[in-house]
Every structure is written in structure tokens, then in C-alpha cells.
Amino acid sequence: MQQSLEALQWLRAQGCRQFFFKYCSTFDSTDKGNIGPVSDALLDALKDDFTIACPAFPENGRTIFRGNLFVGDVLLNESGMENHPLTPITGPNLVRVLQRQAKSEGRLDPLRHPREGRRCDSRASAS
């Protein structure tokens, strides 16, 4: 967490105004995972209360639908990641994972596809 806060401080000193916290597209699903706490710390440092959590990486087959993370056509927790020795995935729902990790309330925020105007529930947020 300290490294992330130091990086944020350095980036702000360089004049940056938009920040991205990069984490693994397979997500750290343990209740003591670092994604929620680091997001909380960065939000506190920025004096903000909203961020978007989106570990989708379509080039590697990672997509999100209705808050659930997929590997190809398979839910993350059925992709072999349920047997990961350090961060076993017990459920694919990003909102539930972040609610267990972060102090902030997570929610699913339905979006409309920008080009076609149709709904696509593809964003999980910690707010």
C-alpha cells in the first residue's frame, strides 16, 4: 500500500490529474486481498469516494458481465483459478469480492453500450 501511495504522491507532483491502479486481471479474491485496501487508501489520499473496478482484459479472454469475471466463456471460479495456491477464487462476482476487502460499499452500475445504446452491465464499482 505504501508503494502505491508514494507513486500517487510522485505522479501528483508531476502534474497528473487522472490515475489508474493496475492489478491482475485474475483478481485477488481473498478477503484480505490488497485491491480493496489499496483502492481505499488511494481514494482517501485523493479525497474522493468513487472509483471503477474493471479487471477486464479482452485480449486475454477476461471479460465482465453483470459484475462477474469470466475467462473465455467460463466464470473465473470455474476456470482453474479456484485451485490457485495463494488466491483461490471462490466466486466470480467483483462486487462481493470488493465488499469483503474494502471499507467502501461496492455496487453494480449498469451501463449502456456507447455506440449502440443498448444496456451492458459491465462495470463493478467501489464507491
C-alpha positions, 0 to 999 in steps of 0.5 A: 500500500505504501508503494502505491501511495508514494507513486500517487504522491510522485505522479501528483507532483508531476502534474497528473490529474487522472490515475489508474491502479493496475492489478491482475486481471485474475483478481485477488479474491481473498478477503484480505486481498490488497485491491480493496485496501489499496483502492481505499487508501488511494481514494482517501489520499485523493479525497474522493469516494468513487472509483471503477473496478474493471479487471477486464482484459479482452485480449486475454479472454477476461471479460465482465458481465453483470459484475462477474469475471469470466475467462473465455466463456467460463466464470473465473471460479470455474476456470482453474483459478479456484485451485490457485495456491495463494488466491483461490477464487471462490466466486466470480462476482467483483462486487462481493469480492470488493465488499469483503476487502474494502471499507467502501460499499461496492455496487453494480452500475449498469451501463449502456453500450456507447455506440449502440445504446443498448444496456451492458452491465459491465462495470463493478464499482467501489464507491 
